[in-house]
Amino acid sequence: MINTWIEVEMKKFRLCSVGLLSKSGDGKAAMCVAYANSLADLIQDIESNAGWYADTDCAFKVAYIEEVVE
């Protein structure tokens, strides 16, 4: 039996929620960074959670995704 290791570089994505107004009238939105093999994989994961992204420190309904290129 031969074990083959394939190193896949994860892509970095910025996820944003819909903008909301705070009590003071300032615009607010949740944002976080997520890592996935591809945009399709990330979208599939979000769709399987009814449009919600949940991580250890945040959970919100995703409105916008952009790939972060460094």
Secondary structure, DSSP 8 states (H G I E B T S, - for coil): ----------EEEEEEE--EE-TTS-EE--EEEEEES-HHHHHHHHHHTTTEEE-SS-EEEEEEEEEE--
